[in-house]
């Protein structure tokens, strides 16, 4: 080495211990615990992102995604990033400066759609409901007719409230008024009935770490022909190079043109997660989520706790529970974490300090987890009341 080379600074040279994360049961809003087979898949040897075996795996991922989403859409791919990356990719590719985008805001992720759409130059219009409620067809019709949007964006499964937005009939309203229907399915894909084609959804995105029981880091989206037409007839380039689907789709399409280095291990994991859905079958999987949610709701009622959302609009994958007035919600979640290794989250935004959020998603949606959580909650409430 050269005598003139600067002296190495060892200030930040940590001598750390081997990684040893605690064995948490993740019953919050996500991530959920990954299925053991998914974790095993991540440990498989890496191959190149243009290797013929990897290209074959990419084809399988796309086919399995079409099954899980119940769609024939050609443009159905995972994005290299978390669910928020798929959300941003959907908006970045469909929104052009000056487009009117009408967003149904009834929770935290409706607010995020507003923020993202605005950053891409949209004229954002808000249709609002109290957090935990859903929009009726009449309310959506009035909003569309008043604002004449290019895009209507709705959250199917609002992770902040546990509310499920009915989507039947919404696409017909959009087509009558020449606008696209964009849907957030992050907390519903793989756990709640969802039919992209039958419901006429033009574009949707999701995440891997909720009902699919895969670690965060890869996130799917799907565009139908109407959404594809808008993308390919843009007057301006997509403002985000990394998420530009006119480029990314060439890698996932027949061209297999290099765009960026795909996260190989995350694609392994995602393929295995989708395989698990296909093995179980959608109907059986949706039913399992519903039965375990019903068991949870019954147990919460027996503990004297109330759910925040009306039963007909509750998500089977995520439940919001009202925190009793005389209870410190943070102390309860801390007790569950320290005494039972169970993660349960508090509320976001308007519901901060008012609710707990309980996720029963994918691999974690099991009767034994419901029983353990209810026992732990009972212990926590008794413990705090005794203080």
TAHU-V936920 format. One line per field, one symbol per residue. psi: psi as a letter, one per 40 degrees, with the letter a starting at -180 (. if undefined). burial: I if it has 16 or more other ideal C-beta (glycine too) atoms within 10 Angstrom, else O. Layout:
psi: ???
burial: ???
This chain:
psi: iieehihhhedegigiiihgiigihgfaeiiihiidddddddeiiiiieehdddddddddddddddddegiehdghiiigiaddddddddddddhihehhhhhhhfadeddddddddddeeighihhiiiheiihiddddddddddefidhhhihdghdedeihhhehedddddddefiihhhhfdedhedihhgdddefhdiiiaidebeefiiieihiihhadddddddefieiihehddeheddddddeaddfhhdihigdddddddddddddddddhdddddddddddddddddddddeeihidiideeihedhhhhhhidehhdddddddddddefhhhiaiibdehediihhhghbdegiddddddddddddddddddde.
burial: OOOOOOOOOOOOOOOOOOOOOOOOIIIIIIIIIIIOOIOOIIOOOOOOIOOOOIOOIIOOIIOIIIOIIOIOIIIIIIIIIIIIIIIIIIIIIIIIOOIIIIIIIIIIIIIIIIOIIOOIOIIIIOIOIOIIIIIOOOOIIOIIOOIOIIIIIIIIIIIIIIIIIOIOOIIOIIOOOOIIIIIIIIIIIIIIIIOIOOIIIIIIIIIIIIIIIIIIIIIIIIIIOIIIOIIOOOOOOIOIOIIIIOOIIOIIOOOOOOIOOIIIIIIIIIIIIIIIIOOOOIOOIIOIIIOIIOIIIOIIOOOOIOIIIOOOIIIIIIIIIIIOOOIOIOOIIOIIIOOIOIIIIIIIOIIOOIIIIIIIIIIIIOOOIIOIIIOIIOOIIOOOOOO
